Amino acid sequence: MRDAAINLRALPEQRDLIDHAASLLGKNRSDFMLEAACDRAQAVLLDQVLFSLDADKFKQFTALLDAPVAPNPGLERLMAVKAPWSADAA
């Protein structure tokens, strides 16, 4: 059960745009806006690149970054597949 209210004001044109998009997806305005806002919020949170490490953890982290790449046969097979739109794929 939803019990936290979120209120905002919009221009009539913005409301109409949101309503039109929501109706195309078979959703009401609230559900559409909540889903869109949550998707964007999650993207912002996942996009964060700043993290803190103590000196020991930082050494471990940089050692992993500097280590030679281990062979990955699955990735090598994937990279060898020609894209279907590539001229030499046929």
N, C-alpha and C positions, 0 to 999 in steps of 0.2 A: 504494500500500500504506500503510495507516494504521499508524503505529508510535509515536504519542504517546498515552499513557494519560491519561484524565481519570477520576478516581474521586470519587464523592460518596455520601453517605448520605441516605436518605429514609425517611419513615414508610411503613409498609406500605400505607396508604391512598393515599399519593402515588404509590407504585410501581404500585399497581393501576390508578389513574386513567391514568397514563402508558401502561401496557400496554394498557389498553382502547382509548385513543385511537390508539395505534400500530397495533393490530390492525385497527381500522376503516379505516385507510389502507393496510393490507397491508405494514406495516413492522415491523421488530423494534425493541425498546426503544432500543438504541444509535443506530440510524439516525434514529429519531424525535427523540430527545433532542438529538442533534448538529445536526439540521436546525433544530429549534426554537431552540436556543441560538445558532446562527449567524444565523438570521433576526433574533433580538432584538439580537444584537451589532451587526449591520449597521444596524438601525434606530437604535440608540443613537449609533453613529458618524455616521450621516447627519443626525442631529438636532442635532449640535453647531452652535452659532451664534457661538461666539467665534473670531475670527481676528485676526491681527495684521498691521498694515500700517505701513510707514514713512510719514513725513510726505507725501512726494510721491505715493505710491500712495493714501494716504487722501484727498488733494485730488482725484485722478482719480476715485476711488470716489464721493465726495460730489457731484462735478460730474455724474457719470452719474445719480445718484439725483435730483438737482435739475433735470436737463434735462427739457424738455417731452416728453411721450409722443409717439412717432412714430405716424402713422396705421397701423392694422393691419386691412386689409379682411377678412382671413380671420377674425380674432377678432370683428369687427363682425358678420359673417354668422352666426358661431356663437352670439353673444349674442342675435341676433334670432330664433333658432329657439325656438319655444315648447316647453316640457317636455311630454311625452306625458301626464303626470298633471295638467297644468294645466287648469283649467276652460275656458279660452278657446283651448285647443289644437285642439279638434275643429271 
